[in-house]
C-alpha cells in the first residue's frame, strides 16, 4: 500500500529545504528509489506568520520503502549535519494512502 509522509519544519526556509534535497535526493533531479511523489512549499501556522515554516509531502510505494529511505539516507544525513539545511527534526505525520485522484 502507498505510504504518505508530511514533514513540517517550523521556521524552516526554502534555502534549508534546497540544502536538504541536495543531500538526500539523486543529483540528476529524479526521486529516490521507491518515492512516487514529492511536493514542498512554505507553510503558515494557525498561530500566525511568526510560526511559519516549510512543509514537505512525499508518497512512497510502501511503508517499507519510506522506512528504508528514512533510515538509510535521511536520518544519517541529518545526524551528520547538512550545511545550510534544517537544524531541527520536523514534526512528522505518516499515513497509509487510501484515496488517490
C-alpha positions, 0 to 999 in steps of 0.5 A: 500500500502507498505510504504518505509522509508530511514533514513540517519544519517550523521556521524552516526556509526554502534555502534549508529545504534546497540544502536538504534535497541536495543531500538526500535526493539523486543529483540528476533531479529524479526521486529516490528509489521507491518515492512516487511523489514529492511536493514542498512549499512554505507553510503558515501556522494557525498561530500566525506568520511568526510560526511559519515554516516549510512543509514537505509531502512525499508518497512512497510505494510502501511503508517499507520503502519510506522506512528504508529511505528514512533510515538509510539516507535521511536520518544519517544525513541529518545526524551528520549535519547538512550545511545550510539545511534544517537544524531541527527534526520536523514534526512528522505525520505518516499515513497509509494512502487510501484515496488517490485522484 
